Amino acid sequence: MASSVKLGERLESYVDELVQKGRYGSRSEVLREGVRLIHEREAWLEMVQAQVDEARLDVAAGRFQTVSELRAEMRDLFGDPR
């Protein structure tokens, strides 16, 4: 499937510069890399959102420790740092 994209002057110039400097072999390589990076970022954001959702469920179910409880646990394990 062929695509035609309009990036705007600033991004068009940047893509051309990357190709001219030899960083990429073609404009298509630059665009593929950009889409790949967006795909990776979106996957990472989905993973983070899933962890946030899981943490919210844990809090709602009472499966958490307060900061005071964690500090007490650390003191029990490692002693008072003072």
N, C-alpha and C positions, 0 to 999 in steps of 0.2 A: 504494500500500500504506500504510494508516494504521498509525501506531505509537503505543504508549502507553509512556511511560517514567516511572520513579520515580527522581528525582534525590536525594532526601533533603532534609531541611528547609533545610540551609545553602545547597545549590546552587539549590533552588527559590526561595529568597529572593533570591539573587543574580540569577537569571534575571529575576525580577519587577522587581528594582531597575533592571536594564539597560533593560528595556522602559519602565518609568515615567520614567526619565531621558531617554528618546527616543533612546538609542543604537541601539536596534533597534526595528522596528515591531511585532514580535510575538515570542512565545515560540519559535515555529517558526524565525524568523530567527536567534535566538540559538543554537538547537540545530544548525541547518544550518551556521552559522559554526564551531561547535565541532567538528563532524564534518569539515568541510573542513580545519580546522587539523590535526586528527589525521591526516587523509589526507596532507597535505603533510609532516608530521613523519615518518610511516611511510615515505614515498617517499624522504625525505632519509636516514633510517636505512638503508634498503636500499642506497642509493648509497654511503654510507660503508662499509657492510659489504662491498660489492663491491670497493671500493678497498683495504680491509684484506686481503681474500682475495687480490687481485692482488699486493699488496706481499709477502704471505707466500710466494706462489709465486716471486716475484722473489728473495727471500732464499734460499729453498730451492734455486734454480737458480744461486745465486752472483752474481746481478745486483744488487749493492749496493756502496756505498763506506763505509768506516769513517769515523768522525769525524776521525781523524788524516789519512786520505787527503783528505777534504774540506778540512781546514785547509791542507794542503800545496798543494792546487789553488788555493785562495783566495790564498795567499801568492804563488804563481806568477803569478796573474792581476793582483793588486792590490798586491803588495809586503807586507812585514812591517808591521803597524800600530803597532809600537812605536817 
